[in-house]
Amino acid sequence: MYTTSTNSEIPKVTVERTAEIRESLAGIRARVAEAVGASSPTERPKLVAVSKYKPSADILVCYEYGQKDFGENYVQELVDKAKELPLEIRWHFIGTLQSNKAKLLASIPNLHTVQTISSAKMANALHKALPSGRTPLNVLLQVNTSGEDAKSGLPPLTSLSPSSNRSELSDLQQLAKHIVISCPNLHLQGLMTIGALDLSISANETERNADFERLKETRDALEVWLQTELAPGRGSEAIDTNEGSDRSKCWRWGEESGGKLLLSMGMSSDFDAALKAGSDIVRVGTGIFGSRKTKDEIKQPKAVS
Ligand SMILES: *Cc1c(COP(=O)(O)O)cnc(C)c1O
C-alpha cells in the first residue's frame, strides 16, 4: 500500500513543467536563504511546499529535486497522495481538521506534523487514533493572530495575560498543558498562524507585520509559562517519561535542545518578511506550483477547463 520507492503509476509531467517547478523551487529556496542570511547548515528554517489541489506528479518533481516537506489541507486528498508517493516525504497537515477525520489522518505513516490544532477535542482524537509505538506526532497550535472571524485558531497571548496574577488560564495555555500532560502520542512543537492578507500586503520591508509580532510574543509568553508551570517537581510526575526510551531524552515540548517552541508563519506573499521576523517554518504553495483552482472550480471541473 505505502511504497518506499517512486510509484510508476504516477504520470510524468512534461519537460517544460518539470523545468518550471524546479526553477520556482530554486527561486524560493534562494529567497529563504537570503532572508535568513543563511550559511547555516541546519534544516531551519524549514520550507514546506504546499501542494493542495496539485497532482502527485508535481510533488514528485519537487521531491526528486530534494524537497521533503509538503503541506496539504484536505485529509482525503492527503491520504490518496501519501499512498502513491514516497514514504520519505514528511507530510504536514495544514487544513481545518474535523475530529471525525482524525483516525484517517493518523493512519498515514509518514504524517510528520499537524499544524492546525486548536481544541482539546481535536488533540484527543488524534492522540487516541495514533498507534502508541509511533514517534510522537508533532503538533502546532493554530493562533488567530488577526482576530478575523473567518480564521480558525485560539486567541494570542500578550505579555500581560499569561502571568501569575491572572487566575484563569487562557485557552492556549490550557490546550498546551493538556497536550503535554495528557497526550503522549503528540509532541507540542510550536505555534502556527495564517494572518491577515492585508497586513502581509501592506507591511513592506521596513514595516513590521503585526500578525508575526503577535505570534512571536505569544510564543515567548507561552514558553516562559510552560517552563514554570511544568518544571520538574511541579506536578510533572504526572508525565510519563518512559525511562530509557528515546522520549525521556527529549524535551516534552518544543525543540529537543531546550524546550523552544517553533513558529510556523509566512506564505507565498509574505514569507520573506516572516523569516526576517523569526519564522522557523514557512508554507509556500503558489510560489512553487503556480496558482491553484479555487474550491468552487474543483467542485465543477467541467466548468473551468
Ligand atoms: C494554502 C495554504 C498555504 C499556501 O498558500 P500560498 O499563498 O499558495 O503560498 C499556506 N498555509 C496554509 C494554512 C494554507 O492553507
The ligand as an SDF file (V2000), in Angstrom:
LIG
                    3D

 15 15  0  0  0  0  0  0  0  0999 V2000
   -2.8360   27.1820    1.0200 C   0  0  0  0  0  0  0  0  0  0  0  0
   -2.0820   27.4910    2.2610 C   0  0  0  0  0  0  0  0  0  0  0  0
   -0.7600   27.9760    2.2240 C   0  0  0  0  0  0  0  0  0  0  0  0
   -0.0190   28.3010    0.9470 C   0  0  0  0  0  0  0  0  0  0  0  0
   -0.5040   29.4900    0.4190 O   0  0  0  0  0  0  0  0  0  0  0  0
    0.2240   30.2080   -0.8180 P   0  0  0  0  0  0  0  0  0  0  0  0
   -0.2700   31.5910   -0.7620 O   0  0  0  0  0  0  0  0  0  0  0  0
   -0.2080   29.4770   -2.0460 O   0  0  0  0  0  0  0  0  0  0  0  0
    1.6730   30.1060   -0.5960 O   0  0  0  0  0  0  0  0  0  0  0  0
   -0.1110   28.1720    3.4360 C   0  0  0  0  0  0  0  0  0  0  0  0
   -0.7080   27.9350    4.6110 N   0  0  0  0  0  0  0  0  0  0  0  0
   -1.9800   27.4770    4.6860 C   0  0  0  0  0  0  0  0  0  0  0  0
   -2.5800   27.2410    6.0120 C   0  0  0  0  0  0  0  0  0  0  0  0
   -2.7010   27.2580    3.5180 C   0  0  0  0  0  0  0  0  0  0  0  0
   -3.9690   26.8350    3.6130 O   0  0  0  0  0  0  0  0  0  0  0  0
  1  2  1  0
  2  3  1  0
  2 14  2  0
  3  4  1  0
  3 10  2  0
  4  5  1  0
  5  6  1  0
  6  7  2  0
  6  8  1  0
  6  9  1  0
 10 11  1  0
 11 12  2  0
 12 13  1  0
 12 14  1  0
 14 15  1  0
M  END
$$$$
